[in-house]
Amino acid sequence: MEMALPKDVPTLCAKGTKNLTRPDNVFCSAEFLDFFVSCDAYPALTPGTTDHFPVISIVDLVPPTVDIAPRRNWRATDWKEMNKMLGAELKKEPLVEGYASEEEVLGGLARLDAIIDRCVEKHVPLSKLSPHSKRWWTPELTKAKKARNALALKSYRKRELLYHPVHEEYRRARNNFVVDVKSARGAKWTDFLEGVDDTDVWTAGQLMKGAPTD
């Protein structure tokens, strides 16, 4: 362990004798010491009910950032338009009776990949990823949440009218939203378990033993 608070810095002033002593200290590991920007006692900030000086540490704990590559949101794809464009692009390619060499096969695959890439770029939007995103969330839940919030606002505005029908509408929307959320989460969990292979068994076990989260 290393001492982060510099040597000879007092941390207490005895009320009776006014002697300066150092009963308090700040320790950390040798590896962590490099993260300290400053560590000092501040007598001027001492509350009136104690004789210990506040010790304030400033630590540089800015975590490294990781660039997350955007992914395609296949669920938001307009498949009708996607297939329409794909068919039109394929019709532009000349018909081939067969391939005489490996190079011709690879060339045909490259052209096909290019066509698919153009269609994906045109019709498959990018997902807005977040470390806190809920994988089980669906567009239907977004719509239901907006409807619930709108009814919540209407119910609040009619709060003086206890028997106004909007209160019952809001109650039903709120309860239905809770049921929909539980159903979506359960369906996502079931899909995950059904697709578990040997490499995912440990992950599934840890998730089942962990505390409930989103």
N, C-alpha and C positions, 0 to 999 in steps of 0.2 A: 504493500500500500504506500501511496505517496501523499504528502501533505499539500493540499491545494491552497490553503490559507497561508500567506507569507509569514515567515518567522517574525516573532516579537510584535505581532499585531494583537493588542488587547481586545478581549471580547466581553469584559464585565467591569463595572465600576461599583465597588462596594458602597452601599448607601451610608453606612456608618463611618467608615474610615476614608472613603473616596479613593481607596487603593485600586489601581488598575491591575487586573489579573486576566488569565486566559484559561478558563475552564472548558471552553468550547473550541472545537476544531473541525476542519473539513478534510476528509480523506477520500481518496479515490485510487483506482488502479493506475499503474504506470502508463498503460496504454491510453486510458481515458484522460489523463492529465493534459495531453496536447490539445484537447478540445476546449479547455478553459480559456476564455478571453480575459476574465478578471475574477478575482475572489477577494473580498475585503469586508471589514466591519465598518458600520456607519453609525457612530455614536449619536449624531444629530437626529437620527430617525428612531431612537429608542422610545417606546411608549412610556407613559408615566407610571405604569403599574409594574414595571420590571427593571432590573438593573443589568440585564444582559443586552448587549448591543446586537442589532440585526446584522446578520452576515448575508450578503448578497453575492451570488455567483452568477456570472454570465457565461453561458456555455454555447459554443457553436455546434448545434445539432441539426443543421440543415441536411436532410437526407438526400442522397443522390437521386436524381430523377431518371426515369426510364421512359424512353420514347416507345409508345404503344402504336404499333402499325395498325392503321384502320382496316377493318374487315367489311366484307360485303354483307348487307342485310337481305338475305335471300327471302325472308318472310315478307318483306315489303315489295317484292318484285311484281311487276305487272306482267304475268306470264303470257297473257294473250298477245300483248305488244312484243314481248321478247320472242315468242315463237314466230310471230309474223315477220319480224326483221330477220330472224335466223333463216326462215324459208326463202325470203327474197335474196339474201346474201348467197345462199347455197345455189340458187338458180343461176347466179352470175358465173359460177364456176363451170368450166367445160366438162362434159361427160368423158369419163376415162374407161376404156374397156378393160384395162388391166395395167399392172405395173411390171416393168421389165427388169427393174433393179432395186436394190435397197435404197439408193439415192432417190429414186422416184417415189418410193413409199414414204420416206422421210419428208420429202418435199410436199407431198399431199397432206401429211399430218400437220406440217407447219402451216400450210394455208388454212386448214380446218381450225387449228388453234387460233389463228389470227382472226378468223370470222367470229368464233365464239367470244374471243376477247373483246371485239368491237361491240358485240351485242350486250355483253355483261357491262361494259363501260357505259353503254347508253341506257340500260334499263334496270340495272341492279344498284340501288343507292348504297352509300357507305354508312356503316353504323357509327353512331357517336358513342365511343366506348368510354367507360369510367371505371375506376377501381371499385366503386361502390354500386355499380349497376347490378340489377337483379336479373339473373338469367331467365327466371320464370315469368317475368313481366311480359304482358302481351298488349297489342294495340286496343283490344277490347277492354282491358283493365284501365287503360288511360282514358278511354271514353266514359267508362262507368265512374271513374274517379271525378272527372269533370262534372258529370251530372250530379253526383253526390254533393260536391262542393257548391254547386249552384243552388241546390235545394237547401243546403245548410245555411247559406246566406239569406235565402227567402224566409226560412224558418226563424232566423235570428231577427229579421226585420219585423216579423209578426209575433215577436215574443210576448207582447202584451195581450194578444188574442189567444188564450190558451187552447181554445177548441177550433182554431183555424185548421182546415184540412191539410195545409202544407206541412204541419208538424208530423202528421202520420205518413205523408209521402216521404219526408226526409228520413223518418225512422226505418221505413221499408228499404229505401235506397241504401242507407248505411248498413243495415243488416245483410242485404243482398251483396253488397260490395265485400264485406268480410267473408261471406261464403265463397264468392268468386276468387278472392285472393287465396284462401285455403285450398280451393280446388286446383288453381293454377300451380301452386307450389307442390301439391301432392302429385299432380300429373308430371311435372318436371322431375321430381325425385324418382317416380316410378320409371320414367324413360331412362334415367341415368342408371338405375339398378338393373334394368333389363339389358342394358348394353355393357355392363361391367365385365371385364375380362381379367386375366391373371394379374395384369399390371395395375388394375384399379381396385382390387380387393382391399388392399391396405388403406387406400384413400377413403373408400366407402366405410370401412370400419371406424376410421378416425372421425368422419363426419357424424356417424351414428352415436359415438361416445361424447362428442363435443356438446357445448352449451348451445341452446337454440339461437339461431341468428336468421337474418334475411337470406 
